Amino acid sequence: MCFSDPRSYSFTKILFACLLIAGLAGCQSSPSTSRSGLGNNPTDAERKEARQITLLRTARTPRSADEIESVYTLWSRIRQGFMLDPGAIDNPRVTQQRLLYTAQPRYFELTSPRAERYMHYVVEQLDARQMPLELALLPFVESGYNPMAMSSSSAAGIWQFIPSTGEVFSLRQDWWYDGRRDITASTQAALDYLSKLSDMFGGDWLLAIAAYNCGEGCVGRAIKRNQQLGLPTDYWNLQLPQETMNYVPKLLAMSQIIDRPGLHGLVLPELADTPYFTEIEIKRQLDLHKAAELADMPTEDFMLLNPAFKQRMTSPQGIYRLLVPVDRAEQFSTALARLPESERVSYLHYQVRSGDTLSQIARRHQLSVPAIRDANQLSGNVINIGQTLILPQMGAGPAAPRQPAAQVVASQSVYRVKAGDSLWNISRAHGVSISALREHNSIDANHSLSVGQSLRIPGNRSTASANTAGSSSPRSMVYTVKAGDSLYSIARQFNISIDRIRKENPLGSHLRPGQQLTLLLR
């Protein structure tokens, strides 16, 4: 081409340069526009670039560099892993759910400390499978990241598996253990299920998430119905149960809030992008009260990491992995290796009498028949007169040996159950064991408390000669630690809880011979 006018030539050069720059910019954005979020084995760098481009495209207003890569936290890592439909940002169903969340400004303040224990693990597993990191927010929608959440349909755990689906994904459920509450096992099962649903619906994550809520059959029938009517078959055009119609918008609304919290008037509690716990293999049965002592942490905090163990101890058979905070793992492993066999589990020895049956013994000691069979390696229900059975004291904490009945004088009071109460917090408040509460109130292991229920609280047990008018009042004593003592053995000796000892004494990592402890007795 010839250019006779120098000014035309200069103009043409500038125009060509602008077109070239625009073409390059279009090429740079093509990875995110041609991918639905998963791509064909992209590199880590490509995935990070595509994620950031997606974030910029979904924002209502331009995002500053500080917002994209400010302090690197778990929240920012999740933002960079967003892969779901950016076009849903203006959907009225999403907007409605977002307004409901923002109307509760303390929601994340209340739920984040709970999620902090588990969410880094969830994010790690999602990233390893190259799944959308929005799915790390799904337990907020399901359970508020509460492993003890239980729905009206008996769904349990942070991922809210119902019993039948839990069984399909190998989450064992028995008297000792409920895999639906196991943080690592249930997370693996949930991601397996979501991956299966994504494959089933052609990689459409919105349909997969909907099916996680109402089942693949439910979504499949809705798709078939729309096909027969000649209607679109994407999530937004399906007629589904009302809960499912709100379910996906809830997740997308939450992801929008996490993406731009300041835009919605919220401040997210800071969560570090570091592991909270590690897994330690346990090959023999262990009382979780004792495990908490070995880790030098309160029992309740330890149970929040290991909520699957229903009786506050591991099962007599099998190998388990206990979750222990990263900063306590070395101490726990060392202390566990030195733990005498006699301190691993608290048992009561019972000699079978004439007329006894396993079911009678189980009922009398608030146990189940399978639990007694497991503890004694019995293949059936046959027992013999004079046979000695070991009866596990189900997570009741340390218990002192019983005194002869003729010497025992016991006082008791009545407590009325309030909303939020459990046998555990009632036992702690009154300085008695859970097994004692069950025994005095004929409560079996599967019984749940009801608000307003009256419980008889057993008082201090002492010998008749030592009993005085003021014996039911709390009294304190000073105990000098001896060589070989542990918190567990001291608590067992004086029939008080480990947590009570901790509360009354500023304890370090280990007890020292000669150290003096204040023990508050009842």
Secondary structure, DSSP 8 states (H G I E B T S, - for coil): -----HHHHHHHHHHHHHHHHHHHHHHHHHHHHH-SSS-SS--HHHHHHHHHHHHHHH-SS---HHHHTSS--HHHHHHHT--S-GGGGG-HHHHHHHHHHHT-TTHHHHHHHHHTTTHHHHHHHHHHTT--GGGGGHHHHHHTT-TT-B-TT--BTTTTB-HHHHHHTT--BSSSBBGGG-HHHHHHHHHHHHHHHHHHTTT-HHHHHHHHHH-HHHHHHHHHHHHHHT---SGGG----HHHHHHHHHHHHHHHHHH-TGGGT-------SS--EEEEEE-S--BHHHHHHHTTS-HHHHHHH-TTBTTSB--SSS-EEEEEEGGGHHHHHHHHHH--GGGSS-EEEEE--TT--HHHHHHHTT--HHHHHHHHT-SSS---TT-EEEEE-TT---------GGGEEEEEEEEE--TT--HHHHHHHHT--HHHHHHHHT--TT----TT-EEEEEEEEEEGGG--TTTTS-EEEEEE--TT--HHHHHHHHT--HHHHHHHS---SS--TT-EEEEEE-
